[in-house]
Amino acid sequence: MTQQQQWMSLLGLANRARKLISGEELVVKEIRSGNAKVVILSADASKTLKKISDKCAFYQVPLKRVESRSLLGHAIGKDARVAVAVLDEGFAQKLRTLLD
């Protein structure tokens, strides 16, 4: 299993366990409230990129990047997604190591 397949299936698992949130506004809300343990952002997120990376830096939330929004959406079984926030520390730790 490639590293990409690993993080994608883990993200899918986190989604089924209801431990992640997707969509720009919801992600920002979770960062602010301190629930986001790691934020995953697609590399093709232009205007969202600065907003989310600034929020992550300010609230000290780890930020990881993946190639594309379609990949990110596919991993959680939805349409293209620009950003997802993982709300569970266990999933977040594993994803951080896989995406390093």
C-alpha positions in Angstrom: 0.0 0.0 0.0 1.5 3.4 -1.0 1.7 6.2 1.4 -1.0 8.0 -0.5 -3.4 5.1 -0.2 -2.6 4.9 3.5 -3.5 8.5 4.4 -6.5 8.4 2.1 -8.0 5.3 3.7 -7.2 6.6 7.2 -9.0 9.9 6.3 -11.9 7.8 5.0 -12.0 5.9 8.3 -11.9 9.1 10.3 -14.8 10.4 8.2 -16.9 7.3 8.9 -16.1 7.6 12.6 -17.4 11.2 12.4 -14.1 12.5 13.5 -13.5 15.0 10.7 -15.2 18.1 9.3 -14.9 19.4 5.7 -15.6 22.7 4.1 -13.8 26.0 4.6 -16.1 27.7 7.0 -16.6 24.7 9.2 -12.9 24.0 9.3 -12.1 27.6 10.4 -14.8 27.3 13.1 -13.2 24.1 14.4 -9.7 25.7 14.4 -11.1 28.6 16.4 -12.8 26.4 18.9 -9.7 24.3 19.4 -11.2 21.1 18.2 -9.1 20.7 15.1 -6.1 18.5 15.8 -4.7 18.6 12.2 -5.9 20.5 9.1 -5.4 19.0 5.7 -5.4 21.4 2.8 -5.3 20.8 -1.0 -2.4 22.3 -2.8 -4.7 23.8 -5.4 -6.6 25.9 -2.8 -5.8 29.4 -3.8 -7.8 32.0 -1.8 -8.6 29.6 1.0 -4.9 28.8 1.4 -3.8 32.0 3.1 -6.9 32.2 5.3 -6.6 28.6 6.6 -2.8 28.7 7.0 -3.0 32.0 8.9 -5.6 30.5 11.2 -3.6 27.3 11.8 -0.5 29.3 12.6 -2.3 31.6 15.0 -4.1 28.7 16.8 -1.1 26.4 16.5 -2.9 23.7 14.6 -0.6 21.5 12.4 -1.3 22.0 8.7 -0.6 19.3 6.1 -0.9 19.6 2.3 -2.1 17.1 -0.3 -1.9 17.3 -4.1 -5.4 18.2 -5.1 -8.9 18.9 -3.9 -10.3 16.0 -5.9 -7.9 13.6 -4.0 -9.0 15.0 -0.7 -12.7 14.7 -1.6 -12.2 11.2 -2.9 -10.5 10.1 0.3 -13.7 11.0 2.3 -16.1 9.8 -0.3 -17.4 13.2 -1.3 -16.9 15.8 -4.1 -13.8 17.9 -4.3 -12.8 19.3 -0.9 -10.3 22.1 -0.3 -9.9 21.6 3.5 -10.7 19.1 6.1 -10.1 19.2 9.9 -9.5 16.1 11.9 -11.0 16.3 15.3 -9.5 13.2 16.9 -6.0 13.1 18.3 -5.3 9.5 17.4 -6.3 9.9 13.7 -4.5 13.3 13.7 -1.2 11.8 14.9 -1.2 9.0 12.4 -2.1 11.4 9.6 0.7 13.8 10.5 3.3 11.0 10.3 1.9 9.7 7.0 1.8 13.2 5.4 5.3 14.3 6.6 
